[in-house]
Amino acid sequence: MSRRVLVIDDEPNIRRMMRLTLEADGYDVEDAGDGKTGLDLFGDGTRFDAVVLDQKMPGMDGLETLRQIRRRSPDAAVVMATAYGSIELAVDAMKAGATDFLKKPLTPDTLRGAVLAAASRRPSMTSAPQPDSSLRMPKTDVWTVNGFFIRGLPSTSESPGEHQFMVRHAGNGPHGEVTVVLSQTEMSRIVRTSGRTAPPGKAFWQQHAERALMNYLFEEAELPPEGRLTVNKLSDEVVLQARAWKGV
């Protein structure tokens, strides 16, 4: 059975680039210039193995189109793409059911890797090219942006601000272990400003180390130099989260 991808984007040149890139990899591609037309083509989702969806479109935007797609097909593999995004928007897209979130301008390799990784999660896509077995990750992993998977590793440090992750790309991109270090000064500021009598546990800081890594991968689409990312500034939103945090 042919592998089928639906591209929904309001920019004709981008749709053409995506079509040519994916067709060169053997996919059958249909495209639409707006969310409504895309939904009409999508139907109940059984015709497509993956959807590439622009976030910012006139009329029905990408997030609303995503919600409509997920109502019709809860297991739809949807890759969102945007030139205007942020990691917060990426998280919103993931909560709404997106499989991945790409930052424009896209490279052909990034697009191929994200579509391959997204579609390979669907049992129906038995004829899809599969990632090399050394790049596969367990289903419990977090799927993050730009075609990367991340998985938290057991901590080798007693410091609550130092966390290890395995990062792998579904395509031919970089992969390896990454250590994320949250500045002790910044962690102290968060605790002090939140008014807590005791700092939140390590799980709280791991959550924000993961968010910092997601943000880096979203912006840079590559691993940090020498596998180490130092975070010297956390958003003030973390103060409110620390204030309300009750976990260990």
N, C-alpha and C positions, 0 to 999 in steps of 0.2 A: 504494500500500500504506500502511496506517495505521502511524503511528509508535508504538512500544510501549515503555513503561517499567515496570519492576518496582520497587516500593518495599518495603523490608524494614525495619521498625522496630517495637519493642515498645510504643510509646506511641500509642494510638488517635487522640488529637487531632493529633499530628504527622503521622501517616499521612493523616489527613483533609485537613490543610492542604496537604500535598504533592500529594495527588490533585487537589484543587480547583485549585491553582496550575498544575499541568501540564496538566490537562484544559482549562483556559481557554486554553492555548497550542496545543491541538489534539492532544495526545498521548492514546493509549489507555493507561490505567493499571490495573495489578493490584497488590494489596498483600498483605503477609504480616506477622504479628506476631512471628515468630521465625525463626531461621536455618534450621531443618529444614523448616518450611513453605515458606519462601522458596526453598530448593533444590528442593523438589518442584515448585513452580510454574516455576522456572527451567528445569528439564529439561536439555536439551543446549544451551540458550542461543539457539536459532534463532528463538524467538518474540519476543525482546526486543532492542531497540536500545540500551538502557542500563539500568543498575540503580542505584538510590539505596539505600545500605546503612548502617544504624546501626552504630556501633562497639560500644557497650556494650549487650548484651542478655543476659538470663538463658539458661542452657544454652549453646548454641553462640554464641560472641561474633562480632563483625563480622570480625575478622581471620581466624578459622578459616572462617567462611562465605565470605569472599573467596577463600581458598586453594582451597576446594572448587569455587567458581564457576570459577576460573581453570583448574583441572584439567579441568573439563568443556568450557570454551570459552576457550582461551588468548587470544583477541582480544576478550573481553568488556569493555565499557566500564562500569566500576564507579566510582561516586562515593561515597566514604565520608563520613559525617557523625557528629560527636560533640560532646557538651557537656563532655567530660572530657579532651580531647586535649591534646597538646603537639606541637611541631614534630618531636620525636623519634618520636612515634607516627605522625605524618604520613609521615615518611621510611620507617618500617617498612611502612606501608600501601603506599607507592609501590613498595618493593622486592617486596612480595607481589603487585603487579600493579594497584593502584588507579590510576585515571586522574586523580582529583582528591580533595581532602580538605577538607571544609567544617566550619566551626566553628558549632555551635548557640549561640543561636537563629538560625535561618536567616531571611533575608528572601526574599520571593518573587523579587526580581530576582537574588539570589545563586543561588538554586536553578535558576531558568530558565537563567542563563548557564552554570552548571556542567553541566547536563544537555545543553544545546545543544552546548557545546564537546566534551563527552565523546562524545556520539553522532555528531557530525560527523566524528570520527576513523574511524568504522567505514564501510567501503565500502558495506555493505548498506543504509545509511540514506540512499538517494538522494533520498527525498522529504522529508528533514528540512529545516527552515528553516536556511539557512546564515548564518554571521556575515558582516557586511560585509567586503568584500575588503580594506579598509584595516586590519582587525583580525586578519587571518589571519597565522599565523606558520609558518615552515618546520618540517618534521617533526623537525629536529634540535634544536629548542628543548626546554628543560626545562619540563614541565608542573608547576605548583606548586599552591598551595592557594587555595581560595575563587574558583575560576574564572579565575585569572590565569596567563598565560604569562610566563616571563622568558627573556631571551636576553642572554648576555654580549656586550658591544661591545668593539672594539679600544680599548685603554687610551690615553688622552690625557695620562696623568701618568706621570712616572718614579717616583713613590712606590709602593712595593710594597703600601701599604695603601689605595690609592684605586682604585676599580673602577667601571666604567659598565655599566649594564644597560638594555635596553629592556623595559618592562613593559606588557602589554596584557591587557585583560579580554575574555573571549569574548562577554559580553553588552554592555550599555550602560554598563558601569562605566568608571572612569578609565583612562587610558593615557598613557605618556610615558617619557622617559628619566629614570633614577634614578642618582645617584652615591652609592655606599656608601664611607664613609671609616672605616677601622679606626684607632683611636687608636694613635699611635706609642708612647705609654707602655705600653699594654696589649700591643702586639706585642713590645716589648722584654721585658716580664715573661714572656710565653710562652716566648721564646727562652732567657732566663736560667734559668727554672725547669726547662726541658726538658733543660738541660745540654749543648746543642749548641755546637759550636765555631763554627758559622756558621749564620745564619738560613736557613730553608727558602726556596725560590724564590717568585716572584710567583704561580705557579699554586696554591700552597698557600693563600695569603692570599685569592685570588679565590674558592676553594672556600668559605671561611668568611665572606667578604663575601656570597656568594650565600645561604648558610645564614641569615645575619642578615636578609637581605631577605625570604627565605621566612617567617621567624618573624614579621617585621613585618606582612606581608600576611595571615598566618594570624590574628594577633591583632586587626588593625585593619581589614582588608578594604578598604583604601584606600592610595593612594600616599603616601609621606612628604611632609610640607610642603615646598614649593619644590623637590621632586625630589631631596632630599638626606637621607641617613640616616647619622648618626654613631654608631659603635659604641664605647662606652667600656669594655665588659666582655665578655670571651669566657669560655666555660665552661672549667673545669679539664680537661675531656676533651680540649681542644685541645692541652694540654701533652703528653699522651701521643701524640697524633697527630703533633705536631711532632717528638717524639723519634724516631718511627718513619719519618718522611717521608723518602723518597729521591728524589722527583721534582724537577724544576726549578721 
